[in-house]
Amino acid sequence: MWQSVGLTLLVIVATLVCALLFMLFGWYVVWQLFLSKFKFLRELVGDAGTPQAETQPSEPKDERTANAPSRSRPKTARQRVASPEST
């Protein structure tokens, strides 16, 4: 009797371990192939190692935005109407 209970518990535990290992392996594969590309998900997981493809373009981009005078579009001729004070 104790052998059948022990065998049943062993089968249940082995099944749970196999399912957990399968899920962890699947998560790892999907992370490596797809999910690690998203900065938001890397921040949630706390992954400090970022892909080099993203870090290199972001640095010159920051420098360009720092040197840019403003982000507003230049006004068209219609928008540049003389103010009432200048007349």
C-alpha positions as CSV (number, residue, x, y, z in Angstrom):
1,M,0.0,0.0,0.0
2,W,2.7,2.5,0.9
3,Q,4.5,1.6,-2.3
4,S,1.5,2.7,-4.4
5,V,1.2,6.0,-2.4
6,G,4.9,6.7,-2.8
7,L,4.8,5.9,-6.5
8,T,1.8,8.1,-7.0
9,L,3.5,11.0,-5.2
10,L,6.7,10.4,-7.2
11,V,4.8,10.5,-10.5
12,I,3.0,13.7,-9.5
13,V,6.3,15.5,-8.3
14,A,8.1,14.3,-11.5
15,T,5.3,15.6,-13.7
16,L,5.4,19.0,-12.0
17,V,9.2,19.2,-12.3
18,C,9.0,18.3,-16.0
19,A,6.3,20.8,-16.6
20,L,8.3,23.5,-14.8
21,L,11.5,22.7,-16.7
22,F,9.6,22.8,-20.0
23,M,8.1,26.2,-19.1
24,L,11.5,27.7,-18.0
25,F,13.1,26.4,-21.2
26,G,10.3,27.9,-23.3
27,W,10.6,31.2,-21.5
28,Y,14.4,31.3,-22.1
29,V,14.1,30.6,-25.8
30,V,11.3,33.2,-26.3
31,W,13.4,35.7,-24.2
32,Q,16.5,35.2,-26.3
33,L,14.7,35.3,-29.7
34,F,12.1,38.0,-29.1
35,L,11.3,39.5,-25.8
36,S,14.8,40.8,-25.0
37,K,14.5,43.3,-27.8
38,F,12.0,45.4,-25.8
39,K,13.5,47.9,-23.5
40,F,10.4,47.9,-21.3
41,L,10.5,44.2,-20.6
42,R,14.3,44.3,-19.9
43,E,13.6,47.0,-17.3
44,L,10.9,44.9,-15.7
45,V,13.1,41.9,-15.4
46,G,16.1,44.0,-14.3
47,D,18.4,42.9,-17.1
48,A,21.5,45.1,-16.9
49,G,23.1,43.8,-20.1
50,T,21.6,45.6,-23.1
51,P,22.2,44.7,-26.7
52,Q,25.0,46.7,-28.3
53,A,22.8,47.5,-31.3
54,E,20.6,49.6,-29.1
55,T,23.2,51.4,-27.0
56,Q,25.3,52.6,-29.9
57,P,22.6,54.5,-31.8
58,S,21.1,55.9,-28.6
59,E,24.2,57.8,-27.6
60,P,24.5,59.8,-30.8
61,K,20.8,60.4,-30.7
62,D,21.1,61.9,-27.3
63,E,23.9,64.2,-28.5
64,R,21.8,65.3,-31.4
65,T,18.8,66.2,-29.3
66,A,21.0,68.0,-26.8
67,N,22.5,70.2,-29.6
68,A,19.1,70.9,-31.3
69,P,17.8,74.4,-30.5
70,S,14.1,73.4,-30.3
71,R,11.7,70.8,-31.4
72,S,9.0,73.1,-32.7
73,R,8.4,73.3,-36.4
74,P,9.1,76.6,-38.2
75,K,6.1,78.7,-38.9
76,T,4.7,79.0,-42.4
77,A,4.1,82.4,-44.1
78,R,0.5,82.4,-43.0
79,Q,1.4,81.8,-39.4
80,R,3.9,84.6,-39.4
81,V,1.4,87.4,-39.5
82,A,2.6,90.7,-38.2
83,S,1.6,91.3,-34.6
84,P,-0.7,94.4,-33.9
85,E,2.1,96.1,-31.9
86,S,4.4,96.3,-34.9
87,T,1.9,98.2,-37.1
